[in-house]
């Protein structure tokens, strides 16, 4: 511990002379949630460009494809040190790989799904998750009629098997697709058994210890936002349309 503190102190001293300064500032900088939310979109578009054989792209060209301003793209990427060269643009493969590393997609995560209803089974069947490094290793439910049924080769187990399963399998992420009234209790059980990241589809915002990372996904809220935009579009165009005599 003392050695680590000395190293950090030495690096900070060098930083005052400009050495390592960029690295230290990046480590200390708080990245906004808005920027983090845009990263997967960059990754997706860059993946499409790679598949199309595009080797390099400018921020202006990427801006046209993504409907994000070129300055916004440059600002977002500069949060992580910047990856372009003036007059050259971005190397698509390099930028794709680097954003993948920032998102942690160069690792493999063991995932369990708790709730084997329609949504839970649909998520288990989505093969692209595994291509991104999210490997479903277990599916659990309370319904005894589902016991032993397989989804993409993974056998459905009962929820009371989770503690024993967790002992023998390192679980990085648990996906909750349970009814609201069951979600909070199940989340506590998962945390008690060592799970530190939860992807929550239940209709409730989970409140867990600070060392547990939770991503709450409310599908109905997304649909309501769509409904709002439809209604706003209709109101604006009704106001613009000429009145009949």
N, C-alpha and C positions, 0 to 999 in steps of 0.2 A: 504493500500500500504506500509506504514512504517513498519507494523508488518511483512509483507511478506519479506521485505528487511532484517529485523533483523533476521528472520528465516534462510534466505539464507546465511547471514553472519555467523551465528552460525554454520550452516552445513559445511561451508567452513573451519571454524576454526577446527571443529571436524575432517574434512577430512585430515587436516595437521597431525593429530595423527593417521590416518589410518581408522577412523570411517567414514562410508558412502562414503569413497573415491571411491570405485568401482562404486557406483550409480551415483555420480556426474560426474565422467569421462565418463560414458556411456551417460549421458544426454548431455554433451558438445561435444562428439565425432561426427564428421561428417561422416555419412555412405556413402560410394561410391555408385554411381548409378549402377555399375556392381554388387555389392552385393545385392542391392535392386531388381535388375532384376532376380537374381537367387532364391530369396525367394519363389516366387510362384511355381517354379519348385520343390523346396524341399517340399513344402506343398502338391503338387500333388502326388509326389512319396510316401510321408509318408501316405497320404490318401489311396493309393493303398495297402500299406503294412498293414494298419489297416484293410482294407476289407479282406485281405488274412489271418488275424488272427495273424500277427507278433507282438510280444509284445516288443521286444527290438532289437536293431541293432547297430553294431559298425560302426565307420566312414569308415573303410575299406570295409565293406559289402555294405554300402550305396554308396561308391565310385564306386564299380563295377556295380551297377545298374544304376547310373546316369552318368557314364563316366566323373566324376569330381574327381580330386585327393583328397585323404583323408585329406591331409594337407589343401587344399582349403576349404573343408567342415568345418574343425575345425576353421580355420581363420574366415570364414564367420559367424559362430555361436558365436564365441568369441566376435564379435562386439556387441552382445546383452547380453553378460555375460556368454555365454557357458551353455550347458544344459546336458552335458555328465558326466559320472563318469569313472575314469580310471579303466580298467579291467572289466567294465560293459557295456559301450557303452551308447546308448541313449534309453530312454523309448519312444517308438514310439508314443503312445497316448499323453503323456505329451508334447513331442516336437511338434507334430502336432498342439495341442491346443495353445501352446505358439507362434508358428510362425503365426497361425491364428490371435492371438491378436496383434502381431507386424504389420501384414498387415491390421489390423482394421476389420477383418472378424467376430469379435464378436459383431458387430453393424449392424444395418439395414440402408440402404441408399435409399432414394426416387430418382428415375431416370426418366427423361423424354427423349424421342427420338424425335429429330427434323429432319424430312425427312422420309416420310413413303414409300419410294421406296423399291426395292427388298432387299437392305442391311438393311434398317431400320426395315422392317418387319421380316427379318431373325433374327436380334438381339432381337426383341420383342418376338419372338417365342422360343428363347433359354432358356429353363426352368432352366438350371443349374445356370444362373445368380442369380435367386431368391433364390436358395439353398445356395448361397454364401452371401446372404444378400443384393443383389442389386434388389430392387423391382421397376419394371416399372409401373409408375402410370399415365403416359400420353404420347400420341403420337400426333405429330403435322406435318402438311404439308401445302403447298400453293395450292395444286390441289383440286379444289372444287368437283371433281368427287369422291374423297376419303372420303369426309365428311360423318361421321356416320358409315363408315365401321369399323368392329371390328377385331382386331388382338389379339388372345388369350383372348378375352373378354374385351379388352381395346378399347374404341371408339376413332377413329381418329378425331382430332379437327383441326381447322384452326390456322395458326400461329398467327393471330391477337388476338387470345384468350389467348396467353401466359401470358400477364401482369395480367389479372384477375385470371387465374389459379394459378399463382405464389403467389398471395395474400392469397389464401385459402389453399395452399399446400406448405409444406416446401420441397423445391427441393434441394437436395445435389449435384446431378450430372446431367448434360445435355449431351446427346450423339448427336453429329452432323453428319448426313449422307447426307449433302446437296452438290450441285455442288459448285465448288471452288468460283465462283463469288458471291454466296449468303452467304458463311460461315462467313466472317469477320463481315458483318453487323448484321447477326443473333447472333454472339457471343457477340457483343456489347449490343444488346437488352437483351440477357440473363443475362449479368453482371449487366445491369441497373435494372433488376428485381430480383436481389439478388442471382443469381447463382454464386458459387465460385469454381466450379470444372467442367471442360469440357473434355469429351472424344471425340476427333476430328478425324473423318474419312475423312473429306474433303481434297482435294489435295492442302493444303496450311498450312504453319506453322502459327498458330495464335499468334499474339503479343498483349497481354493484360496486365492489371496492375499486379504488383508483388503479390498481395494478391489473384489472381485467379490462380488456379492450372490447367494446361493444359497438357494432354497426347495426342500428335499427333501420329496417327496411319496411316502409308502410306503402304497400301497393295501392291502397285506396287513396292515399294522399296524392300520389302521382296522377291517378285517374281524375281526381277533383281538380288538379291544376290544369289538366287537359280540358275539362269541362269549362273552367273559367276562361281559358284562351279561346275556346269555341264561341262562348257567349260574348266575349269582348270583340272578337272579329265580326260577329253578326251585328252587334250594336254599332260599331264603327262604319260598317258598310251600309247599314240601313240609314244612318245619318247622312252618308255621302250620296246615296241614291236620290235622283231628282223626283220630286213629288209629281204625281199625275194630276192633270187638270180635271 
